[in-house]
């Protein structure tokens, strides 16, 4: 019986933890140096996941990680230990582009 209680507790924790991961979405139709901020729903996040889709004519930086130009469909996973999330975009060499950022914390 004790083993069943432990398994039930783990299942409840997993369901609660997974239900906290909602996406926050930002869209850019013109590339420019900018920052996005949002508040994490988790009490103590440890990982930031940024899914980036769209197009850029050349390289750009997201939180100091350089991404090449062309069609973009990538996921960045970054250690993150704060409640307030900051996404920093720098154009680097890019001039035009259209990007969608889907972000969440774990």
C-alpha positions in Angstrom: 0.0 0.0 0.0 2.9 2.4 0.8 4.3 1.9 -2.7 1.0 2.8 -4.3 0.8 6.0 -2.2 4.3 6.9 -3.4 3.4 6.3 -7.0 0.2 8.3 -6.7 2.2 11.2 -5.1 4.7 11.2 -8.0 1.9 11.2 -10.6 0.2 14.2 -8.9 3.5 16.1 -8.8 4.1 15.4 -12.5 0.6 16.5 -13.5 1.0 19.7 -11.5 4.4 20.4 -12.9 3.4 19.8 -16.5 0.3 21.9 -16.2 2.4 25.0 -15.3 4.2 25.2 -18.7 2.1 27.5 -20.7 3.6 29.3 -23.7 4.1 33.1 -23.9 4.2 34.3 -27.5 5.9 37.3 -29.1 5.8 38.2 -32.7 8.1 40.6 -34.7 7.3 41.7 -38.2 10.3 44.1 -38.4 13.7 43.1 -36.9 15.1 45.6 -34.4 17.1 45.4 -31.2 14.5 44.8 -28.5 13.7 42.9 -25.3 10.7 40.9 -24.2 9.8 40.3 -20.6 7.2 38.0 -19.0 6.6 36.6 -15.5 7.0 32.8 -15.1 4.1 30.9 -13.6 6.5 28.6 -11.8 7.8 29.4 -8.3 11.4 28.3 -9.0 12.0 27.8 -12.8 15.3 26.2 -13.9 15.0 26.1 -17.7 13.9 28.5 -20.3 12.7 27.1 -23.7 12.5 29.5 -26.6 11.0 28.1 -29.8 11.7 30.5 -32.8 10.0 30.2 -36.2 10.0 32.5 -39.2 12.5 34.1 -41.5 15.5 36.4 -41.3 17.7 37.7 -44.1 20.9 37.3 -42.0 22.3 36.4 -38.6 20.8 37.7 -35.4 21.3 37.1 -31.6 18.8 35.8 -29.1 20.2 36.1 -25.5 23.7 36.3 -27.0 23.2 33.1 -29.0 23.8 33.7 -32.7 21.3 32.2 -35.2 21.9 32.2 -38.9 19.6 33.7 -41.5 17.1 32.1 -43.8 14.1 30.0 -42.6 14.2 29.7 -38.9 12.7 26.7 -37.0 14.8 26.1 -33.8 14.4 25.6 -30.1 16.8 27.1 -27.6 17.0 25.7 -24.1 18.8 27.9 -21.5 19.3 27.5 -17.8 17.1 30.1 -16.1 16.6 30.6 -12.4 14.6 33.8 -12.1 10.8 34.5 -12.0 11.0 37.3 -14.5 12.1 36.1 -18.0 14.0 38.4 -20.4 14.5 37.6 -24.1 17.0 39.9 -25.7 17.1 40.2 -29.5 19.9 42.0 -31.4 19.7 42.3 -35.2 23.5 41.7 -35.6 23.7 41.5 -39.5 19.9 41.0 -40.1 17.9 43.8 -41.6 14.5 42.3 -42.4 12.6 39.3 -41.0 9.5 38.0 -39.5 9.9 35.9 -36.3 7.6 34.3 -33.8 8.9 33.4 -30.3 7.1 30.8 -28.1 8.6 30.8 -24.6 8.0 28.8 -21.5 9.9 27.9 -18.3 10.3 24.6 -16.6 
